[in-house]
Amino acid sequence: MPKFLVAKWIRAHQLILFAIMLVLTIIVAWYNVIVAIVSFIAVLGAVIYYMVIDRRQQKELKKHIATLSYRLHKAGIAISSELPIGIILYSENRTVEWNNDYIAGLLGQRTLTGKSLSELFPALQHAKERDNVIEAALGNHIYRLQFKPNDRILFVSDITELRQLRYKYEDGQLSIGIVMIDNLDEVTQGLDDLQRSTLLANVTSTITEWAQKYALYLKRLNSDRFLLITEYATLRKLEQTRFVILDEVREMTADQKIPVTLSIGFAALAEDTIQLGEWAHRSLDIALGRGGDQAAVKVGTRQTFYGGKTNAVEKRTRVRARVVAHALRDLIKESHNVVIMGHKMPDMDSVGAAVGVLKAAQTFGKEAYIVLEGVNPAIQKMMELLREDERISRRFISPQQALDLITAESLTVVVDTHKASMVANPALLQLSERIVVIDHHRRGEEFIANPMLVYMEPYASSTCELVTELLQYIHDRISLDVRESTALLAGITVDTKSFMLRTGARTFEAASFLRRHGADSIMIQRMLKENLQEYIIKAEIIKHAKVHYEHIAIAVVEDGQQYSQLLIAQSADTLLNMTGIRASFVIAERSDGLIGISARSLGQMNVQVVMERMGGGGHLSNAASQLQGTVDEVYKQLLQVLVEIEQEEGLFE
C-alpha cells in the first residue's frame, strides 16, 4: 500500500486541535494583543496548510483508486478471456446472455448468446435443479459445470486429463475375488471317486482357462474355492461380460442330475487391503445368500449382481437346523423377554413364523410378544382365527408398546425379512442389543446391523418352514395347539402357492410335522377363500393384461384406481396360470398412493433381478416393488428394464 495511505489523517481530531488553538489565541488577546495577532496568523497558516495538504491527499487518493480500478478491470477482462475456464452469464430461463472467449472457442462457436444451456450441454437435461456441480461429457472431453444460482453464473472447466489420471489410477487398483462351487456336495452325491475327480477336473479346467483368458491370478484354496487377484480394469471387463463363466460351467455340466453352479464374490476400490478382503468375503456371502449361481461385485459404495438365473437347489442340512435351534434356545433362556417382529404389511408367512417363535419362547417360560401394526386384508382371516384364543391374541402389541418393553436383556427376533428398513418398527432395532434374524429371502445389499444369530436359507419355501424345523429341535417335547400349527402351515401354503412352487422334501416334512400336531387344512382353505367382489375386482385388473416378448404378461391399471397389495399380488398369480405365460407383472396404484408392482414367474425368468433394478426385491419367481410416480411412468420404467436385461443376458433361461 502507498505510504501516503499509511498516514492516519483524522480530521475530527485536527479540527478540535485548531479550535483549542483559536480559543487560546482569544484568551492571550485579553492580555497581549500583539502576541494574540501573531498566534492567530500562525493558527490561520496551519489551517490553510492543512487544507492544501488534505486536498492534495484526496486528489492523490482518487487518482490511485482510479488507476487501481482501471488495472483491476483490465485484469478481470484478461482473466475472463485468457484463463482456461469458461464463464457464462445466463438468464432466468437458462439462456446465455454473455460468455468469455474461452468457452466460445471450446464449443467451436463464435457466440453463444441466446442459446439454451441444455442445448450446449445435453447432460443438463437429466440434471436436477439443485445440482450445483455437474460433470458433462462433450465429444472426447469431460467438463465440470459449476453453477452460482444466485448470480446466474456458470463456470466451465475441462477436467478430461484429471479424469483420465483418475481412471488410470482406479484401473490399476487391486481387486480380489473368491470363486466357490456352491453345490459341490449335492452334485457329487452318489458319484464314485473317479466320476467325482473327473467332474472336478473339468470344472477346474474351465475356471483356469477363464482366468488365463482375462489374465487373472488364480489360486486354489481347497476343493471348492478359488482365490482371484487382478486389477480393477480387468474386473470391469468381467462385469461387461456379465461373468460368462457362470453360464459356461452350468452348461458344461448340464448332463448331470444337478448342474454345477458357481458363486463369485468380487471387491475393488476399498480403502485398504484388509477391507478389500472383507468386502470380497461379504460379497460371496451375499451371492450364496441369494441362492448361488451368481456373482456379487462390491466396488466402492456400489453393489452389483450378475447371473442368478437358476432356482436355488435345496441343500440345507438338519445339522444346521439343530445347531441354530440350540443357539436360539440358549438366547431365549438368557433373555428377560422376547419381542418378535415381521415386515411391514405382513403376510401369513410373517405372522405364522412369529407365532412359531412365540411358542418357542413360551416353552421356556419367557414373556414374548409379537409386534403388529394394523391388520391388512392378507392376514385378516388368520388374525380372526388367532384372536379366538386369548392366550395368543393378547400377545400382539403395537410398535409403541414394543418400545416400552425393550431392555438390555431383551431378545428381538426378526422373521421373514433381513432389511432394517422393512421391519414393522425400525426404531426397535436401534434399541435392541440382542437380535436374531430368521428369513428365507435371497439376501440383498441392505442387512440388519450386528445380529447375534442369523438363520437365512433361500432354499426354504417359507420362513414358517424354517421356524417349524427349529421347533422340532428347540425342545424334545414341543406341543403345538391347532391354531399355532395351522398358522405355520398357512404360511407355508401361501408362499408355495399350495405346494406348487419352491417346494422341496423338507417342505413336505415340515408340513407333515404340523399336520401331526393338528394343523387344519380345511381351516387354511377358508382363510384363502376369496369373496365374489374381490374376484370381480381381480378380473378387472387382469383384463388390462398384454403379452410382451411372447411369454410375459403385463397388466397396467389406469391411474386413479386404487387396489390393495394383496389383490395386485393375486392378480399376478392368476396371470401366471395362463397358457404360454412364463412371467407376469401387475402395475397398479395402492391405497397408500404408491405404485405397486408384483412380479411372478415359473422359474424360467428371474423376476427378482427385474424388481431389484426398480428398487424392490424378492425371490427368483416371486418379487415386488413400490415406487413413487404414476402408473404410466412405472410401466415405461419396467419396459426399459426388460429391454436392458434382454440386451445384456436374455430374459429367459
N, C-alpha and C positions, 0 to 999 in steps of 0.2 A: 504494500500500500504506500502511496506517495507520502513524503514527510509532512507536507502542508495539511494532510488529513489527520496526521497523528496529533497535532496541536489541538487542545481542547478549548475552543473559544466558547465560553459560556456567557452569553450576552446579559443575562439577568444579573449575574454577579458583577459584571463590569459597570452596568448602569447603576447599581447600588453604590459601587465604589465612587463613581462620578458624582452621585447625589451627595454622598458624605463629604467629598472634597468641596462641593459647592456650598454646603451648609457651613463647613469650617471656614471657607473664604468670607462668608457673610459675617460670621462671628468675629473673625480677625478685623473686618472692616469697621467694626464697632470701636476697636482700639486704635487701628492704624490703617488709614485709607490707602496709603501708597503700597504697603505690603499686601493689602487686600486686592488692589488692582493687579499687581504682579501675579498674585495667586490665581486670580480669575483668568488672566491671559494664559497662564500655564494649564489650567484646567480645560479652557476652551481649545487650546492647542492639542491637548491629549485627546479630547473628544473628536476633533477633526482628524487627527492621526488614526484613531481607532476606526472611524467611518471609512477612511481611504483604504486602510488595511482590510477591513471587513468586505468592502466592495470588491477589492482585488481577489480576496479569498473566494467569494461567491462566484466571480467570473471564472476563476481557475477551476472551481469545483464543477460548474456547469459544463465547461469545456472538456474536463476529464470524463464526466458522465456521458456526454455526447460521443466522445471518442470511443469510450468503452462500449456503449450501446451499439455503435456502428460496427465495432470489431466483433461483438457477440452476434449481431445479426448476420455479419459476413461469415463468421464461423459456423453459425447454425445452418446457413444455406449450404456451406461447403460440406458440413457433416451429413445433412439430409440427402445431399446429392451424391457424395463420393463414398460414404461408408457402405459396406456390403450388407445393408439392412434395408428392406423395403418398408416404406411408410405410406399408408393410405388413410386419408380422411374420408369418412363415409357419412351418409345421411341417415335419418331415422329408418328409412326403408331399405337400408344397406346397399345403396348405390354409391359409386365412387364420386367424390367431389374434388379431390386433389390427390396427386401421388408424386413421389420423387422419381428421379430418372432411373434409379437402380431397379425398382420393381417393374418399370415400363420395359427396360432392356431385358429383364429376367423373363418376362412373359412374351417378349418379341413384339410388342405393340408400341406405337408412338404415344398414344394417350389412352388412359383407362377411364377418363371422366364419363360419367353417365352409365357405366356398366355395373351390373349386379355382382356382388362378391361371390355368390354361389355360381355365377357364370364363369368367373375367373378361377375359382377353386371348387370343383364339383363336390369335394368331400364335405363342404359346409351344408349341403342339402340334407345330410343324415346326422348332422351335429345338433346337440341340444343348445337351447338359447343360453343356458347358464354355463356352458363350457367356454372358459376364457382362454384356454390354451389348447390348440388342436394341431395334430400332425397331419399334413395332407401330402399325398404323392401326386406329382405332376410330371409326366414324362419319365425321365430317368432320375429325377431329383425328389427329395423329400424336404418339405418346408415346415417350419414351426410357425403357426399363426397365433399371435398373442394379441388379444383384444383388450382395449381400455374402454369399456362400455360407456362410462360417464363422459368421456371426452370424444367418443366415437372415433377412436384411432386404432388402426391395425398395423402391427409390426410384423414383418415377414422376414425370417432368417433361413438361410439354406443350411440344413443340418445333414445333408447327404453323407458327407465324409465322416461326421460323427457317428451316424447310424451304421455306416459300413464298418467302422472300427468296433462299434458295439457288437454288431453281428459276428464279426471275425473273432472277437473275444468270447462271445457266447458259444460260437460253433466249436471252439477249442476246449470248452469246459468238459470236465469228466462226467460221464453218465454211467450209472450202474443198473444192471438188470438181473433178475432171477427168473429162470425158466423152470417150471415144475410140471412133471407128468401127473396131472391131478387125479387120475383114476387108475393108477397102475395096479393096485391090489384087485380092483374089480375086473379089470381086463384079463389079468393073468390067472385069475382064479380058475382052477380046473386044467390049466396047461401044465405039461411036463417041463422038466428043466431045459430041454433042447428047444422047445417051442417058445418058452419064456425068453431064453437067451437070444434066439433069432429075432423075436419081436423087438426086444430092447435094442439089439444091434441095428435093426432097420431104422428105428425111431432116432437113435443116437446119431446114425449116419446122416439122416435128413437134417437134424438140427445142426450138425457140424458143417454140412455143405451150405446151409443157410447162413451160418456165422462167417464162413470163409467168403461167401459172395458179397457180404456187406462189411468185410474187414472188422469183424467183432472178435475180441479176445474171449475165448470160451474155455471155462474150467469146470470140469465135472466135480460136484461136491459129494454126491452119493448116487445111489441107483436111480433116483427120480428127480434130482435137482442139478441145475447148471448155473454157473455164475457168468455174467456177461459184462465186459468193460469196453466202453467205446467213447467217442466224442458226441457232443450234442448234435453236431451236424449230421452224423450218421443216424442218430435217434430220430431226427426229423425225417430222414429218408424212410426209415422203418414205419413212421406214422403215415407217410404218404402212401405206402404200400398196404396200410391198414393191417400190418403184421400177417402177411400171407402165410407164414409158417403154420399158423393155427389151422388153416384150411388144408394145407399140404399134408400135415400129419394125420388129420382126421380122415381125409380121403384115401391116404395110403393104407390106413388100417380099417377101411370101411367093410372089408370082408370078415372082420372079427365080429363076434356076437355083440360086443360093445366096443365101438371105435375108440382109439386112444385120443385123448384131448389134452391140450396144454393150457397152463395158466402162466401168465407173464406179468411180472411187476417191474416197472422201469421208473427211474428217477433222474432228474437233472436240475441244474441251476439252484442247488442248495447253498446255504451259507458256508458249510464246511463238509468234510468227507464223512464225519460221523453222522451228521444229519442226512446226508445223501444215502448212506446205508440204511438208516431208519426209514426213510421215505420209500426205498425200494422194497423193503420187507413189508411195510404197511400197504403198499400198492398191491403186492402179491396177496396179502390177506384179504384186501377188498375184492380182488379178482376171484379168489376162492369163495369168499362170502357171497358173491353174486352168482355162484353156481359153476364157476370154472369155464373152460373153453373160451377164454378171452384175455385181453391184455389191458392192464390199468397203468396209465402213464401219469406221473406227477412231475410237472415242470413248473417250478416256482409255486405260484398260487393256483395254477391250472391243473385240474384232474380230468383226464380224458379216458374213455373206454372204447375198446375195439373188439369186435367179434361178439361172442355170446349168442351165437345162432342156434345152438342146440339146447334141448332141455337138460336140466341138471339130472345126472344119474344118481339114484338113491344109493348112498354109501355111508349112511350113519351106522354106528355100531351101538349095541346095547351097553357096551362097556362105558362109552362116553355118557350115555343117558344115566347110568348108575353113578358115575363119578360126579356129574353135575347135580344129581338128586341128593347125594350125600353132602355136597358142599352147600347146597341150598338149605338142607335140613339144619346144618350147623349154624348158618347165618340166621335162620329163623329162631333157633334156640337162644342165640346170643342177643336177640333184639328185644327191645321194650315193647314195640308194637310193629305191625306191618301195614303199609299203605300200598295198595295195588292200583295201577293206573294204565289205561289203554290210550288209544289215539283219539283225536278229535273226531266227531261224527262217528262214534263206534259202531261196529257191525257185530254180528253174532259170534264171530271168531274172537273178537276182542273181549266181549262180555263173558263168553263161555270160558275163555282162558283165565280171566280174572276170578271167576267163580271157582275154578280148579285150584288156583293159588290160595284163594281164601280158605278152601277146605284144608289145604296142606298146613297153613298157619294155625287153624283151629285145632288140627290134630295134635299139635304140641302145646295147646293151651294158651296161645298168644292172641291178643286182641288184634283183629285185622279188619280193614275197611277198603271198599272199592270206590275210587273217585269217578263220579259220573255227573256230567253237566248236561242236564236235559235228556229227554228221550226222543229219538228221531224215529221215523217210520220203519227203519231197518231193524230196530230192536224192540219195537213197541210190544209185539206179541210175546217175545221172550220175557220182557220185563213184567208183563201181566202174569206170566207163569211163575216167575221167581217171587213176585210180591205176594203170592198166595202163601208163601212160607215166611212167617215173621222173622225167623232166625236169620234168613238171608236178606230180606228186604231192609231191615234196619242197619245192615252193613254198608248200604250205599250212601255215600256222603257227597256234599258239594265240594268244589275245589277250595272254597274259602274255609270250610270246616277242616279240610285236609291240612291246610297251612297251620292251623292251631294245634294239630296232633303231632307234628314233626318235632322230634328231639334229636340229640346227638346219637341216641341208641336206637332210633327208628330205622326200619328197613323199607326202602322203596323198591317195589318190583314193577318194572315197565313191561307190558305184554303187547305183542302184535305191532310193534314199531321200534325202531332204533334211532329215530331222529328226534332231537330235543325240541325242534320247532313243531313237531306233530303231536306231542303228548297233550293230554287234556289240560294240564296245568304246568307250563314250563317253569314257573317260579318255584314249584315244588322241588325240582331237580337242583336248583341253586341252594336250597336249604338242606338238602339231603347229603349226608356224608357217606351213606352206605346204599349203593344202588345195584340192582340186578336187572339184566335185560334178557328177555326171552322172546325170540322173534323168528319168523320163518321167511321173511322177505329177503331179497337179494340186497346185499349191503351197498349203501350209497356212500358218497363222499362225506356227508354230514353224519356224525355219530355222537351219541351221548358221552359226555366227558367223564373219564375216570370211573367206570363201573367196577365193582368188586368181582362180579361174576357175569359172564356173557354166555348165553346158550343160543346161538344163531345157527339155524340149519335150513338153508334154502332148498334142501332136498325134501323137506317135510311138506305135507299138503297144507297144513294149517298150524297156528300156534296151539290150538286145542289138542292137536295130535301130540305135540311136544310136551305139553303140560300133563296129558294123560299118561305118557311114558314116565315122566318124573314122579307122578303119584304112585306108580307101581313099585318104585324103588325107594321112595322117601320114607315109607313106613311099611312094616311087614303086614300089618292088619288094617290097611286103609279101608274105610267103609263110606261109600257114596250113596246118598239117597236118590230117589227118582229124578228130582228136579236138577240136582247137581250133575248127574250123569247125562241127563237129557240135554242140558245146556252145552256140555262139552261135545256131545255127538252132533248137536245142531250146528256148532261152529265148524266141525269137520265137513258136514253135509253141504253147508253153504259154500265153503271155499273150494270144494271139489266138484261143485255142480252135481250133487247127488252121486258122488263117486265116479264121475265120468272123466275128470281132468286131474292131472297131477297126483295120481294115487299110486302108492307102492305097497309092497307087502306089509310094511309097518303101519300103513294107514288102516288096513283091514284088521290088523292085530289090535290096534288101539280101539277101533270100533267094536271089536269082539269083547274086549275088556269092559267097555262101557255098557254093552248090552247085558253082560253078565251081572252088572250092578244096577240093572233096572231101567236103563235108558229106553224111553218110549218113542219108537219111530213114528207111530200114529200121531203123537203129540207134535213131533217135528213137522210132519206134513201139514198139520193145522197151522203151525207158525208160518209156513212158507206159502200158504194159500193166498191168492190174490182176490180182491173183490172185483166185481164187474166194472165199476167205474175206473179203477186203476188199469184194468186190461184194455179198456177203450182208449184211455189216455196213451198207453203204450203203443197201441195200434196207430194212433195219430202221429206219434214220433216216428214209427217205423215207415210210414207211408212216404216220408221225405227222403228215404234212402236212395242213393245212386251208387252204381258199381264203377269202381276205378281199377285200373290195372287188371281187369278181368276177374279178380278174386277178392277185391277189397270193397266192402260196403260202407259207405259214409252217409249218415243221416244228419242233416243240419236243420234244426228247428228255427222258425222265424223269430226275429227279435221281438221282445215284449212278452213272450210266453214263458212263464217260469215253471220249472219242474224240480222235484226232489232229486237228490243224487241217486237215491235208490232206483227211481224209475228210469233215470238215464242209464244206469248200470244194467238194469234188467232188459232194457231195450237193446243194448249192445249184445247181451247174451242171446236174446231171441234172434237177432240178425245172423248170429253165427250158425244157427240151425238151418239156414237157407242153403239150397243146393249150390255147390260151386264156390261158396264163400269161405275163404280161409282166415280172413281177419275182418273185424268190424269196428267202426268208430261212430260214436253218437255225440253230437255237439249241441248243447242247449244251455239256456240261462238258468241258473239255480235260484232258489228262493232268497239267497243272501246277496244276489246281484252279480256274483262271479259267473264266469262262463265255464261250465263243467264239460269235460270231455272224458268219456270212458272208452277204453280200448280192449278188445278181446281178440284172441287168435286160437287156432287149434295146435299151435306149436311150430308151425312151418314158418311163421314170421315172428320176430321178436318185437312185440309192441312196447316192451319196457324201454328199449332204446329210443323209440319214437317219442314216448312220453317224457323221457329224460331230456330230450332236446327241446321240449316245450315246458320245462320247469317242473315236471312231475316224476313219477316213478312207478314201481310195482314189480310184477313178475314178467317172465317171457311171454306168457299167454294171458295175463290179466294186469292191466295198468290204467292209470288215470292221471289227470292234471286239472288244476283250476287256475284260470287266468283272468286278468283284467281286460276290458275292452268290449267289443261287440262280437256277436256270433259269426258275422261275416269275416271279421278280422282273424278270428281264431281258425276259421275254416281255411282261409288263404294261407295262414301260417302252417297248418297241417299239410296242405298240398305241397308247400315249399319244402318241408321236412321230408316228405315222401320222395320228392324229386331228388333231393340231395342223397338220400340213402340208396335210391335206385341207381344213381350215377356212381356212388362210391363202392357199393358192395352187393347191390341187388336186394330186393325186398324179401324174397323167399329163399328158403334154404335149398 
